[in-house]
Amino acid sequence: MSEPFTIHDSPFTMLHFIAIVAPDNINQQVLQWKHYMRDHFKCKVALKSPAHITLIAPFEMPDPLQAEMQELLLPFAAQQQGFPIHLKNFAAFKPRVIYVDVLPGERLNELRTALETTLLQSNRFPIKKEERPFHPHVTIANRDLHTKDFPLAWQHFQQINYEASFTASAIALLHHNGQVWEIAHSFPLNN
């Protein structure tokens, strides 16, 4: 069994997270809403990542460990079946976050739980067990939305009807390049 991971193993770390990245047509629509938030409320943080559903929250990892994580995630993903994801309207974590709501789905919950368990059991990566309940969503505006602006922004999104579906066909490892989040590697599900 390998030794537990410590962040001091390497001087060079990058932020990473694992997600289901939405297909381009949904990303383009979400991007329009992110631009609305930038133009009206100066919200820019959400523009730094593609439209996605976070499975494993951001964590710091030395760059050399990325290859090991890829070796683990490739067979993990290949054992998981693809499944439909349904998006409907908007919701909020008041008063700082507005997002496209993801309708509850057992397959998504199972994938997230299996992924977290696999990563924790490997004992090779700096992943912490998530204590908060899993609440899948696609962020439009987050921590840079001022609380004073929340009511007006929320009123805007409450008036929009939106519905879309896509098939979760891969999970992605994203890393922060110092400016934006980009997909480091994508791992196809068994479709």
C-alpha positions as CSV (number, residue, x, y, z in Angstrom):
1,M,0.0,0.0,0.0
2,S,1.3,3.4,-0.9
3,E,2.1,6.1,1.7
4,P,-0.6,8.7,2.2
5,F,-0.2,11.8,0.0
6,T,1.3,15.0,1.4
7,I,1.2,18.2,-0.6
8,H,4.9,18.9,0.2
9,D,6.1,16.1,-2.0
10,S,6.6,18.5,-4.9
11,P,7.2,22.2,-5.1
12,F,5.1,22.7,-8.2
13,T,1.4,22.2,-7.7
14,M,-1.6,23.1,-9.8
15,L,-5.3,23.4,-9.0
16,H,-7.4,20.6,-10.5
17,F,-11.0,19.5,-10.3
18,I,-13.0,16.7,-11.9
19,A,-16.3,17.4,-13.7
20,I,-18.7,16.5,-16.4
21,V,-18.3,19.2,-19.1
22,A,-21.4,20.2,-20.9
23,P,-21.4,19.8,-24.7
24,D,-20.6,22.9,-26.8
25,N,-24.3,23.9,-27.6
26,I,-25.1,24.1,-23.9
27,N,-21.7,25.7,-23.1
28,Q,-22.5,28.4,-25.7
29,Q,-25.9,29.2,-24.1
30,V,-24.4,29.2,-20.6
31,L,-21.7,31.5,-21.9
32,Q,-24.3,34.0,-23.0
33,W,-25.7,34.1,-19.5
34,K,-22.2,34.5,-18.0
35,H,-21.6,37.4,-20.4
36,Y,-24.9,38.9,-19.2
37,M,-23.6,38.7,-15.6
38,R,-20.3,40.2,-16.6
39,D,-21.9,43.1,-18.5
40,H,-24.5,43.9,-15.8
41,F,-22.9,42.9,-12.6
42,K,-19.1,42.7,-13.3
43,C,-19.1,38.9,-12.5
44,K,-16.1,37.3,-14.2
45,V,-15.1,34.3,-12.2
46,A,-17.6,31.9,-13.8
47,L,-16.2,32.9,-17.3
48,K,-12.9,31.1,-16.4
49,S,-14.3,27.6,-16.9
50,P,-16.5,25.8,-19.4
51,A,-20.1,24.9,-18.4
52,H,-19.7,21.9,-16.2
53,I,-21.1,19.8,-13.3
54,T,-18.4,19.5,-10.6
55,L,-17.9,15.9,-9.3
56,I,-14.7,16.5,-7.3
57,A,-14.1,20.0,-5.9
58,P,-10.8,21.8,-6.7
59,F,-7.7,20.4,-5.1
60,E,-4.0,21.1,-5.3
61,M,-1.9,18.4,-6.9
62,P,1.7,18.2,-8.0
63,D,1.9,18.1,-11.7
64,P,3.7,14.8,-11.9
65,L,0.7,13.1,-10.2
66,Q,-1.5,14.1,-13.1
67,A,-0.3,11.1,-15.1
68,E,-1.0,8.7,-12.2
69,M,-4.5,10.2,-11.9
70,Q,-5.1,9.6,-15.6
71,E,-4.0,6.0,-15.2
72,L,-6.7,5.6,-12.5
73,L,-9.5,7.6,-14.2
74,L,-9.2,6.0,-17.6
75,P,-10.3,2.5,-16.5
76,F,-12.7,3.9,-13.9
77,A,-14.6,5.9,-16.6
78,A,-14.6,2.9,-19.0
79,Q,-16.5,0.9,-16.3
80,Q,-19.2,3.6,-16.0
81,Q,-22.2,3.7,-18.3
82,G,-23.1,7.0,-19.9
83,F,-26.5,8.5,-18.9
84,P,-28.8,11.4,-19.6
85,I,-28.5,14.7,-17.7
86,H,-31.5,17.1,-17.6
87,L,-31.1,20.8,-17.0
88,K,-34.2,22.9,-16.1
89,N,-34.4,26.6,-15.2
90,F,-32.3,28.3,-12.6
91,A,-31.7,28.1,-8.8
92,A,-29.4,29.8,-6.4
93,F,-27.2,29.4,-3.3
94,K,-28.3,32.8,-2.0
95,P,-27.0,35.4,-2.0
96,R,-23.8,34.8,-4.1
97,V,-24.4,32.0,-6.6
98,I,-26.8,31.6,-9.5
99,Y,-26.8,28.5,-11.6
100,V,-28.7,26.3,-14.1
101,D,-30.4,23.7,-12.1
102,V,-29.6,20.0,-12.8
103,L,-32.6,17.8,-12.2
104,P,-31.9,15.0,-9.6
105,G,-30.7,11.8,-11.1
106,E,-29.5,8.6,-9.4
107,R,-26.9,7.8,-12.0
108,L,-25.2,11.2,-11.5
109,N,-25.1,10.6,-7.7
110,E,-23.8,7.1,-8.1
111,L,-21.0,8.3,-10.5
112,R,-19.9,11.0,-8.1
113,T,-19.9,8.7,-5.1
114,A,-18.0,5.9,-7.0
115,L,-15.5,8.5,-8.2
116,E,-14.9,10.0,-4.8
117,T,-14.6,6.5,-3.2
118,T,-12.1,5.3,-5.9
119,L,-9.9,8.4,-5.4
120,L,-9.9,8.2,-1.6
121,Q,-9.2,4.5,-1.6
122,S,-6.3,4.9,-3.9
123,N,-4.7,7.0,-1.2
124,R,-2.4,8.6,-3.8
125,F,-4.2,11.9,-4.4
126,P,-4.9,15.0,-2.3
127,I,-8.7,14.5,-2.4
128,K,-10.8,15.1,0.7
129,K,-14.1,13.5,1.4
130,E,-16.8,16.1,0.6
131,E,-18.9,16.8,3.7
132,R,-21.5,18.9,2.0
133,P,-24.4,17.2,0.2
134,F,-23.9,16.8,-3.5
135,H,-25.9,19.4,-5.3
136,P,-25.2,19.2,-9.1
137,H,-25.4,22.5,-10.9
138,V,-24.0,24.6,-13.8
139,T,-22.7,27.9,-12.4
140,I,-23.6,31.2,-14.1
141,A,-22.3,33.5,-11.4
142,N,-20.5,32.7,-8.1
143,R,-18.3,34.3,-5.5
144,D,-17.9,37.7,-7.3
145,L,-21.6,38.4,-7.4
146,H,-22.1,41.1,-4.8
147,T,-24.9,40.4,-2.3
148,K,-26.5,43.8,-3.1
149,D,-26.7,42.8,-6.8
150,F,-28.2,39.4,-6.1
151,P,-31.9,40.3,-6.0
152,L,-31.8,42.1,-9.4
153,A,-29.8,39.3,-11.0
154,W,-32.0,36.6,-9.5
155,Q,-35.1,38.4,-10.7
156,H,-33.7,38.3,-14.3
157,F,-33.0,34.6,-14.3
158,Q,-36.3,33.7,-12.6
159,Q,-38.1,35.0,-15.7
160,I,-36.2,32.7,-18.1
161,N,-37.6,29.3,-18.9
162,Y,-34.8,26.9,-19.9
163,E,-34.7,23.2,-20.5
164,A,-32.0,21.0,-22.1
165,S,-30.7,17.5,-21.9
166,F,-27.4,15.8,-22.9
167,T,-25.7,12.5,-22.4
168,A,-22.9,12.3,-19.9
169,S,-20.3,10.6,-22.1
170,A,-17.1,11.5,-20.3
171,I,-15.6,12.9,-17.2
172,A,-12.9,15.5,-17.4
173,L,-9.8,16.4,-15.3
174,L,-9.4,20.2,-15.5
175,H,-6.5,22.2,-14.3
176,H,-6.0,25.9,-13.7
177,N,-3.3,27.4,-16.0
178,G,-3.0,30.6,-13.9
179,Q,-5.7,32.4,-15.9
180,V,-8.5,29.9,-16.7
181,W,-9.6,26.4,-16.2
182,E,-8.9,24.1,-19.1
183,I,-9.5,20.4,-19.8
184,A,-6.3,18.5,-19.1
185,H,-7.7,15.1,-20.1
186,S,-11.1,13.6,-20.9
187,F,-12.1,10.1,-20.0
188,P,-14.9,8.5,-22.0
189,L,-17.6,6.6,-20.2
190,N,-18.8,3.3,-21.6
191,N,-21.4,4.4,-24.1
